[in-house]
Amino acid sequence: MYRQLFTLIVLFIAAGSVSADAANPTPLLQMPQDYRIVPGDVLEISVWREEGLTKQVLVRADGGLSFPLVGDLAAGGLTVEDVRATVTERLSEYLADPVVSVSVITTSQKIYVVGKVNKPGEFVTPGRVTVMHALALAGGLNPFADRDDITILRQRGDQTTPLPFDYDAVAAGEDLEQNILLMNGDVVVVR
């Protein structure tokens, strides 16, 4: 009898955990509105009331993605809203007033760390990283680095914006707003 009761309790707990997982789908990243999609990103595209049109798609190395009824779409360099609008437009040929959602599930980006670090170079990250994470990927600062003279170079169109970073202040827990999330193509320069 105890064995049967134990089996029922285990089954009850297992059933509860399955429904809890189903109630908590893969978390979506909160991306800035101006985020540009890059190869390696995984997007979730869903069409309301169309179960067969909910897919997670990988943005290929050429910047393209494929989605049912839409075909190939050049998504690289577009915003999430641009992709949503294009998918909606293409699906309108087959569905009356499709309601489309597009979310970034995971992102892949290239960042560069140059100067007085132990392993300078290009780093492909599976998600967005902070300046401190990037410096860790580069093996940390070398003994000759000027710890309070680090600059992040951010390219927007044809304009480059320098962003200052004071390693010692951030490491001490001060001025933490400097430890920004890096964007694709950012260059961390350690002098």
N, C-alpha and C positions, 0 to 999 in steps of 0.2 A: 504494500500500500504506500509506504513512504517513497519507494522508488517511482511509482506512478505520479505521486504528488510532486516529487522533485522534477520529473520529466515535464509535467505541466507548467511548473514555475519557469523552467528554462525556456520552454516554447513561448510562454507569455512574454518573458523578458526579450527574447529574440524578436518576436513580432513587434514589440514596442520599438526596438531599435531600428528595425527596417522602416517602419512608418516615420520615425523621426528623421532618418536619412532622406527619405523621399520628400519630407517637408522642408529640407534644407538643401536646395540645389547648389551647384557650384557657385561660389561667391564671384561676383562681378567686380572688376576693378573700377575705381572711381577715377576717370581720366579727365584732364582739362578739356574744355570744349574745343580748343584749337589743336588738340593732339592729332598728329598726322600718322596714319597707319603705315607700318613698315613690314617688309618681308619677315616672316617668322611669327607675326602676331596671330593669335587665334581669336576669331570673332564668333559670337553666337548670333545667328540671324533667325528670327522667328516671325511667323505670320499668324496673327490671331485667328483662331478657329480652323487652322489648317495644320493638323498634327504632322503630316508628312513634309511640311515646310518649316520645320524647326531643326536646325543643324548647327553644329560647331564646325567652322571651316578654317583651314590654315591659309594664311596669305603666303603664296609661293615665292620663291626667290626672285621671280620676275615681277613681283608686285600684284599678280593676279590672284583671283579666287574663283571658284566655281560653285554655283548654287542651282538647284532644280528650277526649271522654267526660265531662269535668268541667263544661264549659260556662263561664259567667262566674263569677268568684270575686272578692269584694271583698278584695284583698290589702293595700291601703293601711293602715298602722298596725299590721299584724300582724308577728310575728317570722317568720323563716324556718321555724322548727319549727312554728308555727301553720299556715303554708301547707302544709307537708309533711303534717301530720296531716289537714287538710281534703281535700287531693287524694287521700290514701290512703283516707279514708272514702268519698269519692264514687266512686273507682275500684272499691271493693269490691263495688259493685252489678254490675260487669261482669267483674271479674277475681278469681280466688281468691288471697287473700293478696298483694296487690301490694306490692312493695318500691319505695318512692319516695324519690328524692333531690332536694333543692332547694338550689341554690347561687346566690349573688349573683355575677353576672358583671361588671356595672358598676352604679354607683350615681349618682344625681343628687340633689343636695340644695340647699337654700336656706340661705345664711348671710347675716348682716347685719353691716356694719362701720359704726359711727357715731362721731361726735366729730371730733377734730382729725386727719383724714386728708385727702388731696387729692381723693378721689372717694368720699365716703360713699354707702352704699346697700345694696340687696339684690343678692346675687350668686348665680346658679345655677351650680353647678359640676358637671362631668361625673363627679366622683369625690370622695372625701374629701380635704380639704385641711387643712394645719396652720395655726396662727395666723399664722406668718410668710408663708405663701402668701396667706392672706386679706388681710393688710396690703398685700402687693404688688398684689393685685387692686384694692385701694382706692387705688392710686397712691402708697402709702407715707405715712409720717407727715408732717404739715406742720410748719413751723418752731416752732410754738407748742405742740406736743404734749409732754406729760410722759412721756418715754420709759420711765420705770420705774413708771408708774401706768396700766396697761392691765388691763382686767378682761374676762373672758369670762363671759357670763351664760348658764347652761345650764338649760333648763326641763325638769323631769321631773314629769309630771303637773301638779299645781297648785303645785309647789314650785320656786323658782328658786335655783340654787346659783351663787355668784360664784367664779370661779377667777382668781387673780392671774397676771399676766404681766409680766415685766421684759424689755423689748425689748433694752436694752443688754447685759444678761447673756447672753441667747440669741445675740445677734449676735456676742458675744465668744467663743462656744463654751462658755459656762458654763450650768449649770442647764438643760440641754437638755430635761429632762423637762417643762418648762413649755410647750414647743412641741408641744402636744397636737393630735391629729386632731380637727377640729371635727365636730360632729354636726348633723344637720338642725335648723334653727331656732336654732342658737347665735347670740348677738349679741356682737360684739367692740366694747367701748366704750373709746375712746381719749380720755383727759382732757388 
